[in-house]
Amino acid sequence: MNFQLTEEQILIQKTAREFADTELAPGVVERDEKKIWPKEGVAKMAKLGFMGMMTDPTWNGEGMDTISYTIAMEEISRVDASAGVVMSVNNSLVCYLLENFASNHIKEKYLKSLASGEKLGAFSLSEPQSGSDASNMKTTAKKEGDHYLISGIKNWVTNGINSDYVILFAVTEKEVGHKGISCFIVEKGWDGFEIGKPENKLGIRASDTCELYLDNVKVSVDNLIGNEGGGFKIALATLDGGRIGIAAQALGIAQASLNASVSYSKERIQFGKPISINQAIQFKIADMAMEIESARLLVRQAAWKKDQKQNYSHVASMAKVYASEVAIRASTQCVQIHGGFGYMREAGVERLMRDAKITQIYEGTSEIQRVVIARSILK
Ligand SMILES: Cc1cc2nc3c(=O)[nH]c(=O)nc-3n(C[C@H](O)[C@H](O)[C@H](O)COP(=O)(O)OP(=O)(O)OC[C@H]3O[C@@H](n4cnc5c(N)ncnc54)[C@H](O)[C@@H]3O)c2cc1C
């Protein structure tokens, strides 16, 4: 067993760290407050090859392993979790899905520009009545000759406003449950396709989240991904990998909380001494460091298993639940260590607490991850 990162992985870590500190850090508090999408940051991430990290170079990706991806995700999210989720959706939900399940025609037409970062993708599974129970979706795709007519409402679509293409799930056959769900790629701007207002969120406020309204949107049969009725399996397989990315996002938030806690506790003087000399503060820092290191091991293990083509579903769930809970605990303690200043926007640490919360919810809540983990153990 070797815990040492490869030279390439170390280089990615350095590149992502420097990029995040120099390009994303300036303005991150303002972008969060005013809900400003990180347009320039995303364009620069594309130049660095961060938008299609694991996609094969044949399709304009970087052909890197999943561990490298988690390293970059952690570093980006350490500074700006909103930029982290934009990157995560494009990499692990959109490019991964297309590379593994779409036809060469779709890969040529869409994946190449998505993996290079020239275009941006979104992944639209959830609907108002179907979140955890995603198979209960109501959006329909009715086949008419060489095309489908898609109608329905999708909600909480990350990148929904700024993306060019959307991976969208719809029911092609009713009354057969998840076996009647199919997967499509749909272009923004097609007739009958409307984008909702940006949601006003607790955290990751600089990322965009919106509803999508589809009214008889005409989608060619060439834009069907996989087989008719095979969409739900594609969604679940894709989300397994996506959860590793979200776990890495949570890890970045937790690491940022530790870093801020260490520096502030050394600087802040109370009773004539830095607060870091108090054991109560030291124990918080020790607990954060222990938990972060454990979460990182789980994230890397899940990524490694995926790269080794081993079954990684339950480990990805473990990594997501654990890392997201560590992010919640670390960011809450970080605000506590900052005292009243931590409660002020200006300190920039209350944002970590707000950003951490979503990692327990999207791409499958912590409760659903526990269902997946328990099922894999009890089977
Ligand atoms: C900011 C944001 C961005 C998002 N981005 C996307 C996106 O890009 N694409 C997309 O498709 N979706 C997206 N989502 C949707 C997200 O994946 C869902 O919110 C999530 O899956 C949970 O679904 P729900 O909100 O409907 O909660 P519900 O399913 O209604 O669950 C409510 C509560 O009940 C619990 N619960 C439900 N079923 C069970 C069970 N069987 N056992 C135990 N507990 C249970 C849940 O864990 C949760 O605590 C996003 C959501 C948010 C908030």
The ligand as an SDF file (V2000), in Angstrom:
LIG
                    3D

 53 58  0  0  0  0  0  0  0  0999 V2000
  -28.4280   23.6250   -4.1930 C   0  0  0  0  0  0  0  0  0  0  0  0
  -28.9560   22.3750   -4.8000 C   0  0  0  0  0  0  0  0  0  0  0  0
  -28.4510   21.9370   -6.0050 C   0  0  0  0  0  0  0  0  0  0  0  0
  -28.9550   20.7900   -6.6070 C   0  0  0  0  0  0  0  0  0  0  0  0
  -28.4850   20.4050   -7.8320 N   0  0  0  0  0  0  0  0  0  0  0  0
  -29.0980   19.3870   -8.4850 C   0  0  0  0  0  0  0  0  0  0  0  0
  -28.7480   19.0730   -9.8260 C   0  0  0  0  0  0  0  0  0  0  0  0
  -27.8530   19.6780  -10.4270 O   0  0  0  0  0  0  0  0  0  0  0  0
  -29.4420   18.1020  -10.4630 N   0  0  0  0  0  0  0  0  0  0  0  0
  -30.4370   17.3990   -9.8460 C   0  0  0  0  0  0  0  0  0  0  0  0
  -31.0280   16.5270  -10.4750 O   0  0  0  0  0  0  0  0  0  0  0  0
  -30.7780   17.6610   -8.5560 N   0  0  0  0  0  0  0  0  0  0  0  0
  -30.1490   18.6390   -7.8690 C   0  0  0  0  0  0  0  0  0  0  0  0
  -30.5000   18.9290   -6.5730 N   0  0  0  0  0  0  0  0  0  0  0  0
  -31.5390   18.1370   -5.9210 C   0  0  0  0  0  0  0  0  0  0  0  0
  -30.9780   17.2250   -4.8170 C   0  0  0  0  0  0  0  0  0  0  0  0
  -30.2780   16.1550   -5.3910 O   0  0  0  0  0  0  0  0  0  0  0  0
  -32.1590   16.8040   -3.9250 C   0  0  0  0  0  0  0  0  0  0  0  0
  -32.5000   17.9430   -3.1640 O   0  0  0  0  0  0  0  0  0  0  0  0
  -31.8090   15.6430   -3.0210 C   0  0  0  0  0  0  0  0  0  0  0  0
  -31.6260   14.4560   -3.7520 O   0  0  0  0  0  0  0  0  0  0  0  0
  -32.8980   15.3980   -1.9780 C   0  0  0  0  0  0  0  0  0  0  0  0
  -34.1800   15.4060   -2.5330 O   0  0  0  0  0  0  0  0  0  0  0  0
  -35.3160   16.3400   -1.9040 P   0  0  0  0  0  0  0  0  0  0  0  0
  -34.7500   17.6810   -1.7240 O   0  0  0  0  0  0  0  0  0  0  0  0
  -36.5230   16.2050   -2.7300 O   0  0  0  0  0  0  0  0  0  0  0  0
  -35.5660   15.7490   -0.4670 O   0  0  0  0  0  0  0  0  0  0  0  0
  -36.5680   14.5740   -0.1220 P   0  0  0  0  0  0  0  0  0  0  0  0
  -36.3020   13.3840   -0.9500 O   0  0  0  0  0  0  0  0  0  0  0  0
  -37.9540   15.1120   -0.0750 O   0  0  0  0  0  0  0  0  0  0  0  0
  -36.1180   14.2220    1.3620 O   0  0  0  0  0  0  0  0  0  0  0  0
  -36.4900   15.0100    2.4960 C   0  0  0  0  0  0  0  0  0  0  0  0
  -35.8290   14.3710    3.7270 C   0  0  0  0  0  0  0  0  0  0  0  0
  -36.3360   13.0250    3.8890 O   0  0  0  0  0  0  0  0  0  0  0  0
  -35.2410   12.1180    3.9110 C   0  0  0  0  0  0  0  0  0  0  0  0
  -35.6150   10.8740    3.2380 N   0  0  0  0  0  0  0  0  0  0  0  0
  -36.2300   10.7060    2.0380 C   0  0  0  0  0  0  0  0  0  0  0  0
  -36.3840    9.4100    1.7610 N   0  0  0  0  0  0  0  0  0  0  0  0
  -35.8640    8.7220    2.8100 C   0  0  0  0  0  0  0  0  0  0  0  0
  -35.7040    7.3410    3.1140 C   0  0  0  0  0  0  0  0  0  0  0  0
  -36.1120    6.3890    2.2800 N   0  0  0  0  0  0  0  0  0  0  0  0
  -35.1310    7.0110    4.2800 N   0  0  0  0  0  0  0  0  0  0  0  0
  -34.7070    7.9710    5.1430 C   0  0  0  0  0  0  0  0  0  0  0  0
  -34.8130    9.2910    4.9070 N   0  0  0  0  0  0  0  0  0  0  0  0
  -35.3850    9.6550    3.7610 C   0  0  0  0  0  0  0  0  0  0  0  0
  -34.1190   12.8250    3.1490 C   0  0  0  0  0  0  0  0  0  0  0  0
  -32.8630   12.3000    3.4700 O   0  0  0  0  0  0  0  0  0  0  0  0
  -34.3260   14.2600    3.5970 C   0  0  0  0  0  0  0  0  0  0  0  0
  -33.7220   14.4500    4.8460 O   0  0  0  0  0  0  0  0  0  0  0  0
  -29.9830   20.0490   -5.9470 C   0  0  0  0  0  0  0  0  0  0  0  0
  -30.4590   20.4800   -4.7070 C   0  0  0  0  0  0  0  0  0  0  0  0
  -29.9810   21.6310   -4.1340 C   0  0  0  0  0  0  0  0  0  0  0  0
  -30.5470   22.0800   -2.8260 C   0  0  0  0  0  0  0  0  0  0  0  0
  1  2  1  0
  2  3  1  0
  2 52  2  0
  3  4  2  0
  4  5  1  0
  4 50  1  0
  5  6  2  0
  6  7  1  0
  6 13  1  0
  7  8  2  0
  7  9  1  0
  9 10  1  0
 10 11  2  0
 10 12  1  0
 12 13  2  0
 13 14  1  0
 14 15  1  0
 14 50  1  0
 15 16  1  0
 16 17  1  0
 16 18  1  0
 18 19  1  0
 18 20  1  0
 20 21  1  0
 20 22  1  0
 22 23  1  0
 23 24  1  0
 24 25  2  0
 24 26  1  0
 24 27  1  0
 27 28  1  0
 28 29  2  0
 28 30  1  0
 28 31  1  0
 31 32  1  0
 32 33  1  0
 33 34  1  0
 33 48  1  0
 34 35  1  0
 35 36  1  0
 35 46  1  0
 36 37  1  0
 36 45  1  0
 37 38  2  0
 38 39  1  0
 39 40  1  0
 39 45  2  0
 40 41  1  0
 40 42  2  0
 42 43  1  0
 43 44  2  0
 44 45  1  0
 46 47  1  0
 46 48  1  0
 48 49  1  0
 50 51  2  0
 51 52  1  0
 52 53  1  0
M  END
$$$$
